[in-house]
Amino acid sequence: MNQLFISYSRKDTDFARKLAAQLETEGLEIWVDWEDIPPSVDWMKEIQKGIEESDIFLFIVSPDSICSKVCAEETAHAVANGKRIIPVIARDIDVKEAPPAITHLNWIFFSRPQDTFEASFQKILTSIRTDFEWTQVHSRLQIKALEWERSQREDSFLLRGKDLQDAEAQLAVNSRKDPKPTELQVKFAAASRSAENERAAKERAKELQIQMEQKVALRLRRLTYLMLGIFTIAFVVLFFWLNEVTSALAVNSIKDQMLALVETSVCFIDGNEYAAFLDEFPVETDAVYESDYYSKLEFFMLDVIDTNENVKAETILYTIAAGSAANEYLLINSTDVAADIAYKTPGTASNENSIRIAGLESTATDTTVYTDEYGSWISACSPILNSDLESVGALCADFNAQLLEDTRQKITSALGIAFLAIYPAMIILVLFGTRSMSKMLRKAE
């Protein structure tokens, strides 16, 4: 875990770096977003994770940080997770504008003329290393131990139940902290535990006596419930496992059919002709749509959809080409008349269309569902290769994702009906078996 999370405004970066470097020289682990967020991750989620895994939230306060939306979200997350907050004043602010989360706390100033960095830094260290919660627990425990000592160690003054568990945990966790546990506190906790164990032993003896008196009935119920529980758990686990396996097989089958569709169809597109067409029309003009090749390509894709019988789903075919940027593609033409997308319309890779970028290099598909204004879809793409086996574009297909959902629902329904038909019979067998065992136990006694 990180010991310290530093929240700051970007305009206070120099101060934050200086403070972080000084804290690290004291052996403290620091979480700061300039070095702790890996590339290609959700930025705010990583920040929230850093706050959750830190022991202390150090907020660098300045006119910019109290107005920062990000700093406000960080502070709110720290409060929601019960983190200890240390406000550090890097630049003076109007007290009335201070966030409510820090108004009741002791501020450590670096901004006033009389403040030196070294002196203020020592205050931070003192605040970090002072454990106020343990100090309060220590005092309360000492008072109770003294009451017990002064009452001739009367058992009624000993700790019991959760109070005893909390006291033992605090003594164990804070054994090396100041103030250290006293000898009296240790004896008090040990006497409490001894009395608690003795009391628990007596209660257990009474329970055993009752259990002996109701032995046969208890054995029957326990055995029945145990077997029913084990069977039910195993039954449920088996159901979900079979459902997952069969669903995965069905989804993989659909995925293979999607791949087969684009892989076989793309073989009929001449990569050299496709590249020449793209070079002939670098931008959208009316001549593009009047081109014989454009019409030929469009007719070919419509014919593929009409003759396809492998994937029983609404399908849209379209061709793309690589854009000028690494994560950009250009839409050339499409069978989706409703979308009315122009020639070489640029698109940028994101979660829902990363398959399109991947498909420019090799055949790719995924069963991740993405949604747009036309519905929910899953995609597959295969590269269009020229005579040198170089990719000049890709043929892609979007399939209506309802096919996946329908397949999963059918499998789940079929398995559910089968399991519901078998379950009652298995319950009867379990009950019959436990009753037979109960008769054997009675005879044995």
N, C-alpha and C positions, 0 to 999 in steps of 0.2 A: 504493500500500500504506500501511496505518497503521503508524506506527513503534512504537506502544505500546498494548498491551491492558491495561486495569485490571480486576482481579477483586477484588470486595469484598462484604462483607455489607451488607444494607440498613441495619443499625444503625450502619454506619460511613459512611453517605452523605455527611454533612457534611464529614468528613475527606477522603473521596474527591473530592468536588467542589472542595475547596480545593486539593488536590494536583494534580488535573487542570488547574485553571485556571492554577496556577503553571507546570506543564509546558508548557502551550500558549504561555505568554509567552516560553518558550525556543525557540519555533519547532518544537516536537514535535507530531506528529499523534497524537491520542488516540482510542482506540475504547473507549467506555463504554456499557453497555446502556441508560442513561437517555435517550440521544439518538440512538443509531445503529441501532435496530431499527425498521424501517418498520412501520406497522399492517398487520394481516391477513397476517402471515408466520409461519412456524414459528420460535418463539422460540429454542429450543435450537440449531437448525440455523444461525440467524443468528449466535448467539454463537460456535459452532464455526468458522463462516466468518471471523468477526472475529479469532479466535485464529490461524487458519491464515494470514491475510493480514497479521498483525502481525510486527514484527521481534523485539519484546521483550514478555514477559509479566510485568507488575508485579502482585504478589499482596499486597494489604493484609491483614496478619495481625492477628487479634484473637480473643478467645474465641469470638465468634459465627461468624467466617469459617471457622475450623478445624473447626467443627461443621456447617457448611453443606454440604448435599448438592450444591447447585449449584456452590459454590466448588470442592468436591472434583472434580466432573466437569470443570469448566473447567481445573483444574490438571492432571488426568490427560490431558486433550486436548492441553494445552500440552507436556507431557512426551512424549506419543506423537508429536507433530509436531516434536520436537527444538528447541523454542523456548528461548531464554535466559530464565531466571526470576530476577527480583529481588524478594526478600521484604522488605516494608516493615512494621515492627512499629508498628501504630497504638495498640494496647493490649496490655499484658503478658499473656503466656500461660505455661502450664506447658510447659517445654521437652519434657517427655516426651510431651505431647499433640500436638506439632508434626507435620504431615504428612511422611512420608518424603521427598517430593519437594523439601523445602526444608531438611532438617536438615543437609545437607552444604554449604550455601551461606552466604555472608556476609550476615548480617542487617543492615538499616539501621533503627536505632531512632528513633522519635519519642516513645516512651512514658516514658523514664526522666527523672528530675528534671534531670539534667545535659544532656539533649538539647534543642536549640532547633530550631525548624522550619527556619530558614534553613540552619543547619549540616548538618542531616540531609538537607535537600533538595539541597545541593551534593554530598553523597555519592551521591545517586541519579544526578545528572547525570554525575558522574565515572564511575560504574559503567556508565551507558549508553554513554558516549563512549569508553570504554577497550575496545579490541579485543584481547582476550587471544590469540585464535587467530592473528591476523596477527602479533602479537609473537613467538609461538613459531615460526611459519613463517619470519619474518624472521631469527631467530637461527640456525635450522638451515641456511637458505640461505647465510647469511654464513659459517658454518663450512666448508661445502663449497666456497665460492668461495675462501676463504683456503687451503684444502688444494690447490686447483688452482693458485693463484698461487705458493705455496711449492714446488710440484713442477715449476717451470719451464713451467707451463701444459701439462702432459701431457694428451693427449686422453683417456686412460683415466679421468681424474677428472671428465670432463664428464658432464652429465646426458643421459639418453636416455629415449625412449618416454614413458610416462605421467608419470614424474618431471619430465621437461622440460615437458610440457603443463601440469602442475599449477603448476610454478614460473612459467611465462609468464603463466598466468591470475592467479596471486596478485599478481605484479608489476603487471599491468595494472589489476586491480581496486583495489589498495591504493596506487596511485602517489601519491595525495595525503594518505594517512594518516600519522600518526606511529606508529612510526619510519618515515621515508621510505626507499625502496630506495636502496642505496649505488651509487656508480659501479661498484665492483667487481662487485656483483651483476648489474648491467645488462650489463657486458662478459661475465661468466660465462655468462649466459643466451644472449647473442648468439652467443658461440663455440660453445655447445652446439647451438644451432639450426643454425648453419652446418655443423657436423660431422654433425648428424643429417640435414640435407638432402643432404649429399654421400654419406652412407651409403645413404640412400634412393634416390638417383640411380643408384648402382652396382647396388643390388638390382633396380631397375627395368630397367636395361640387361640384366641376366641374364634377367629375365622376358620381355623383348621377344625375346631370342635364342631362348628356348624356344618362344615363341609363333610365331615365324617358322618354326621347324622343324616345328611341328605345325599349320601355318596352315590347311590344308584341313579337317583333322579338327575343329579348334576352330571354324572358320566354320560347319561343318555343325551341330555341337552347339549353338553359340550361337544360330544362326538358328532351329533347331528349337525350342529351349527358349523363345526370345523369342516366336516365333509361337504356340507352345502356351500360354505364359503370358498373352499378350495375349488370345488367343481365350478361354481359360478365364475370365479376369477379366471380359471382356466378356459371356461366357455367363452367369456367375453374377450380374453386375449386371443383365443383362436379365431373368433369372429373378426376382430379387427385385423389380425394378421392375414387371414385369408382375403379379407376385403382389400387390404393394401396390396397384397401380391397380385390378385386378379385384376385390380384396377391398374396397377403398374404395367401388367402384361398387355392390357387393352390399350392403355395410353401409348406404350411403346409400339404396339402394332399400328396405331393411327400415325404415330410419328414416322414409322418406316414407310407407310403409304404416302405420307406427305413428301418425304425425301425422294421416293421413287417417282412421284409425279414431276417434281422440278428437275430431277436428274435425267429422266428420259426425255422430257420436253425440251430441255435446253440443248440437247444433242442436235435438234433440227434447226437451230439458229446458227448461221454462219458468222463466226466472230469477225472475219475480215470485212464482210458486208456491213455488219453492225458498226464496226469502228469507222468505216468509210462514211456511213450515214451520219454518225456523230460529228465527224470532221466537216462534212458538207454543210451541216446546219449548226453552227456554234451557238446560236441564240434562237429564241422563238420567233418565227415568222409564219405568215400564212402558208408559205411554200412547204413548210414542214408537214402540215396536215394534208397537203395535196400530193405529197411524195408517194410514189408507188411503194417504196420500201416501208414507209410508215403504215400504210394501209395493209400491206402484206403481213407485217408483224402483228398488227392488231387483229386481223382475220385469223392468223395462226393461233393466237392466244385464246380467242373466242372458241375456235374449233377444239382446242385442248379441253376447255371447260365443258363443252357440249358432249364430248366423247368420253370424258373421265367417269369411270364407274368404281374406282377404288375408294375414294374418300367421299362418303355421303354427307357432304356439308356444303354450305354456300361458299363459293371460292372466287377470289379476285386475283387475276394474274397481272403482273406488270414488270417492266424492265427498268433497270437503273444503270447508272454509270458512276464512276468515282468523281467526287467533287475536287475542288482545289485544295481544301483542307483535309487533314488526316481523318477527321470524324464527320466528313460531309459526303453526301451522296446526291445525285441528280436523278429525278424521276423522269424517264423518257416517255413512256406511254403506258396506259392502263386500261383494263376492261371495265373499270368502275366508272360508268358514265355519270353517276350521281355526284361523284367527287369533283368532276370537271377541273382536273389539275392540268396546268399548262406544261408544255414541253420543257424539259430541263429545269423543272421546279426544284430548288435546292431543299435538302432536309439535313438535319443535324442528328447525329447518333445520340440516343438516350436509351433508357431501359427497354422501351417497347420496340425500338428499331435497330438495336445493336446487331441483330441477326442480319440486317441488310448490309451493314458494313462487313461483317464476317463473311457473308455470302459472296462478296467480290473476290475473295481468295480461295475459298473452298466451300463445298456444300455444307450448309448449316441449318439447323432447325432447333426449336425449343417449344416446350409446352407451356411456357409462361404466357399468361393471358394479359393482353393490353386492351384498353377501351378507348374508343374515340366517339365522335358524334354519330357514327354509322353502326356502332355495335361493339361487341367484344371479339377479339381475334387472336389466333396463333399463327406464326409465320414460318416459312421455309424459303431458302434462297440457294441458288446454284450458279457458279460463275459461267459467263460466256467467254470461251477461249478462242483466240485467233489461231492461225496455222502454226505459230511459234509457241503455242500452248501458254500464251500470256493472257491474263484476264483483261477484258475490255469492258466488262459490265457484268450484270447478273440478271437472271430470271427469278423472280420472287412470286410467292403465292401467299395470300392471307386466307385463312380458313376460319369459318364461323366457329367460335369456341364453344358454342352450345353443344356441339358434338361430344366434346370431352365430358361436359357436365351430364349429358344424357346417358353416356356410357357408364360413368361412375354411379349414377342413380339406379340404373338398371341392375348393375352388379350388386350394389348394396341392398336393393329391394329383394333380389333373388336369394341372396345369402340370408337376409333377415327372416324371410318366410321359412327357409329351410331350418334355420336354427330355432325359431319359435315352435316349429312342429316337433323338433327333437327334445327341446328343453324339458317340457312337463314329464315325458317318459323317463328321462334321466333323473329328475327329482324324485319320482316314485321309487326308482331303483335304489337311490341313496337312502331314503326313509326306510325302505324295507330292509336294506343291509344293516342300518344302525339298530333297528329294533331286534334283529336277529342277534347282533353282538351284545345288546343289552340283556337278552335272556341268558346268554352264555356267562356274562359277568355276575348276574344274580346267582346262578348255579355255583359259580366259583366261590362266592362268599359263603 
